[in-house]
């Protein structure tokens, strides 16, 4: 099929997309590109305009995101690109401490020398512990140098896994399980109680820098729902702890926060005094004795 100008009419998806983009984003071009005008003329106009329009739109999007306050950006779900800031840019020096350099060697020893990149996750975790619970871009670059890969390979990991925080968190980073079993058992009320007591929104840090509250998917103990976890960065990587608190209530999580504020260590695990670990309230009702071995335990005797 040919157009009035004698050239073949483009019919591929890219040509149609190009045509539609210009018509939607440029009224003047859209007017010129009416159905009665030859498509080849429209393409001549659109080829130069497409690049300018796309560039302009990208700049508008980046400008809009720049206006979002850093405190309102989520931690593990932060935007998947980096924007330089005074406390987070590649020009800031960053390296592992002497104590952590020994840990780096220990971590690398677990992998073949030609597979250093396999250590990217434990090294990022160590860097996050050292840096108070979050990963600046300079720390990612330092990890890239250690495992001898391009920095983008480290960025890909840090932006994919939710345990890596790319904005500041509190010294005590509280994570509320939001998966279905915990939600049914009241995790939303747990989160509301924490946010109200601390006077922050989700993913914000308290003014004293002690606490932040985020959301996390399944923590793997649904039978003890609802539950939270506390990542304690108050003592750096040397004293780092990551503890789960199960069977919590709105009142109990507030008590846990106040104990942490006083420097105390609340007992981890179930917060229900009527149960032991994952057992039922009041104790066992089945499997009270030692289980009997299977009849053919000794394979040679079968």
C-alpha positions in Angstrom: 0.0 0.0 0.0 1.3 3.5 -0.9 0.6 7.0 0.3 -0.2 9.9 -2.0 3.5 10.9 -2.0 4.3 7.5 -3.6 6.1 5.9 -0.7 5.1 2.8 1.1 2.9 3.4 4.2 4.7 2.2 7.3 2.6 -0.4 9.1 4.9 -1.7 11.8 4.1 -1.3 15.5 7.0 1.2 16.0 5.6 3.4 13.2 2.1 3.4 14.7 3.5 4.1 18.1 5.5 7.0 16.8 2.5 8.4 15.0 0.3 8.1 18.1 2.9 9.6 20.4 3.2 12.7 18.3 -0.5 13.1 17.9 -1.1 12.9 21.6 1.8 15.1 22.8 1.9 17.8 20.2 -1.4 19.6 19.3 0.3 21.4 16.4 1.6 18.2 15.0 -1.6 16.4 15.7 -3.4 19.0 13.6 -0.9 18.7 10.8 -1.0 14.9 11.1 -4.7 14.6 10.3 -5.8 11.4 8.5 -6.1 13.2 5.2 -2.4 14.2 5.2 0.3 11.8 3.9 1.9 9.7 6.6 5.4 10.4 5.1 5.0 14.1 5.8 4.0 13.4 9.4 7.0 11.3 9.9 9.3 14.0 8.6 7.9 16.3 11.3 7.7 13.7 14.0 11.3 12.4 13.8 12.8 15.6 15.1 9.9 16.3 17.5 9.8 12.9 19.1 13.3 13.2 20.7 12.6 16.7 22.0 9.2 15.7 23.4 10.5 12.5 25.1 13.5 14.4 26.6 11.2 17.2 27.9 8.8 14.7 29.4 11.6 12.8 31.1 12.9 16.1 32.6 9.4 16.9 33.9 9.1 13.5 35.6 12.5 13.8 37.2 11.7 17.3 38.4 8.4 16.1 39.9 10.3 13.3 41.9 12.9 15.8 43.1 10.1 17.8 44.8 9.2 14.7 46.9 10.6 15.2 50.4 13.3 12.6 51.2 11.5 11.7 54.4 8.4 10.6 52.6 10.2 8.2 50.3 10.0 4.6 51.4 13.0 2.7 52.6 13.0 -0.7 51.0 10.7 0.5 48.2 12.7 3.7 47.4 12.7 4.8 43.8 14.9 2.7 41.6 17.2 5.5 40.6 19.6 7.6 42.6 19.4 11.4 43.1 22.5 13.1 44.6 22.1 14.8 47.9 24.6 16.4 50.4 24.7 13.2 52.4 24.3 10.7 49.6 26.5 11.1 46.5 29.4 9.3 44.9 31.9 11.9 45.9 31.6 11.2 49.6 34.4 8.9 50.8 33.3 5.5 52.2 35.2 2.4 53.2 34.8 -0.5 55.6 36.2 -0.1 59.0 39.3 -2.1 60.0 37.2 -4.6 61.9 34.8 -5.0 59.0 37.7 -5.4 56.5 38.5 -8.6 58.4 34.9 -9.7 58.0 35.0 -8.9 54.3 37.9 -11.3 53.9 36.1 -13.9 55.9 33.0 -13.5 53.7 35.0 -13.7 50.5 36.7 -16.8 51.7 33.3 -18.6 51.4 33.4 -18.2 47.6 35.8 -19.3 44.8 38.2 -16.5 43.9 36.7 -16.2 40.5 33.2 -15.8 41.9 33.7 -12.8 44.2 30.5 -11.3 42.9 28.6 -14.0 44.8 29.4 -12.1 48.0 27.5 -9.0 47.0 24.5 -9.6 49.3 26.4 -10.3 52.6 28.8 -7.4 51.8 25.9 -5.0 51.2 24.4 -6.2 54.5 27.7 -5.6 56.3 27.9 -2.1 54.8 24.4 -1.3 55.8 25.0 -2.4 59.4 28.2 -0.2 59.5 26.4 2.8 58.0 23.5 2.9 60.5 20.9 0.9 58.7 21.0 2.3 55.1 23.2 2.2 52.0 24.5 5.3 50.4 25.7 5.1 46.8 29.3 5.5 47.9 29.0 2.3 50.0 27.6 0.5 47.0 30.6 1.7 45.0 32.9 0.4 47.7 31.3 -3.0 47.5 31.7 -3.0 43.7 35.4 -2.4 44.1 35.8 -5.2 46.6 34.1 -7.8 44.3 35.5 -6.3 41.2 32.3 -5.6 39.2 30.8 -2.6 37.6 28.8 -0.5 40.2 25.6 -1.1 38.2 25.8 -4.7 39.2 25.7 -3.8 42.9 22.9 -1.2 42.3 20.8 -3.9 40.7 21.0 -6.0 43.9 20.5 -3.1 46.3 17.4 -1.9 44.5 15.8 -5.3 44.1 16.0 -6.8 47.6 13.7 -5.1 50.2 16.1 -5.6 53.1 18.4 -3.0 51.7 17.4 0.5 52.7 18.6 3.4 50.5 17.3 6.2 52.7 18.0 6.9 56.3 16.3 4.8 59.0 16.2 5.1 62.8 18.7 3.4 65.1 15.8 1.1 65.8 14.1 0.3 62.6 10.6 -1.3 63.3 9.1 -3.4 60.6 5.4 -4.5 60.8 4.5 -7.7 58.9 1.7 -6.8 56.4 1.0 -10.2 54.9 -2.5 -11.7 55.0 -2.3 -13.7 58.2 -0.9 -10.8 60.2 -3.3 -8.4 58.6 -6.2 -10.5 59.6 -4.9 -10.6 63.1 -4.6 -6.9 63.4 -1.3 -5.7 61.9 -2.8 -2.5 60.6 -3.8 -1.6 64.2 -0.2 -2.5 65.3 1.2 -0.1 62.7 -1.3 2.6 63.6 -0.3 2.4 67.3 3.4 2.7 66.5 2.9 5.7 64.1 0.6 7.5 66.5 2.9 6.9 69.5 6.1 8.0 67.7 4.4 10.9 65.8 5.6 9.9 62.4 4.3 8.5 59.1 5.3 5.3 57.6 9.0 5.4 56.5 9.7 8.6 58.4 12.4 8.9 61.1 11.6 10.4 64.5 13.2 13.8 65.2 15.6 12.2 67.7 16.8 9.7 65.1 15.9 6.7 67.3 12.9 5.2 65.5 11.5 4.6 62.1 8.6 2.4 61.1 8.2 0.4 57.8 6.2 -2.5 56.4 7.6 -5.9 55.6 6.2 -8.9 53.9 5.9 -12.4 55.5 8.3 -12.9 58.5 7.7 -16.7 58.5 5.8 -17.2 61.7 2.2 -16.9 60.7 1.0 -19.1 63.6 2.2 -16.3 66.0 0.6 -13.4 64.0 0.7 -10.5 64.3 4.4 -9.7 64.6 7.0 -7.1 64.1 10.8 -7.2 63.8 13.3 -4.7 65.2 16.6 -4.1 63.4 18.9 -2.6 66.0 21.6 -0.4 64.5 22.3 1.6 67.7 25.7 -0.1 68.2 26.9 -0.4 64.6 27.8 -3.7 62.9 29.5 -5.0 66.1 26.3 -4.9 68.1 23.8 -5.3 65.3 20.7 -7.5 66.2 17.6 -8.4 64.3 14.9 -9.7 66.6 11.3 -10.8 66.0 8.4 -10.0 68.4 5.4 -12.2 68.0 1.8 -12.2 69.3 2.0 -8.5 69.7 -0.9 -6.1 70.6 -1.1 -2.3 70.1 -0.3 -1.8 73.8 2.6 -4.3 73.7 4.4 -2.7 70.8 4.3 0.7 72.6 5.9 -0.9 75.6 8.6 -2.5 73.4 9.3 1.0 72.0 9.7 2.6 75.4 12.0 -0.2 76.6 14.2 0.3 73.6 14.2 4.1 74.2 15.5 3.4 77.8 18.2 1.1 76.4 16.6 -2.1 77.6 16.4 -5.3 75.6 12.8 -6.6 75.5 12.5 -10.4 75.4 12.1 -11.5 71.8 9.8 -14.2 70.5 6.2 -14.6 71.6 4.8 -11.8 73.7 1.9 -14.0 74.9 2.7 -15.4 78.4 0.2 -18.2 77.9 2.2 -19.9 75.2 5.7 -21.3 74.7 7.3 -20.5 71.4 4.7 -21.6 68.7 2.8 -23.9 71.0 -0.9 -23.4 71.8 -2.1 -21.4 74.7 -2.3 -23.5 77.9 0.2 -26.1 76.6 0.0 -29.1 74.4 -3.1 -31.1 73.9 -1.5 -33.7 71.5 1.9 -35.3 71.0 2.4 -35.4 74.8 4.9 -38.2 74.8 7.9 -39.2 72.7 6.9 -40.2 69.2 7.2 -43.9 68.3 9.8 -44.7 65.7 8.7 -46.1 62.3 8.5 -49.9 62.2 11.2 -50.1 59.5 13.7 -47.7 61.0 16.5 -50.2 60.5 16.4 -50.6 56.7 18.6 -53.8 56.9 15.9 -55.4 59.1 13.0 -54.7 56.7 
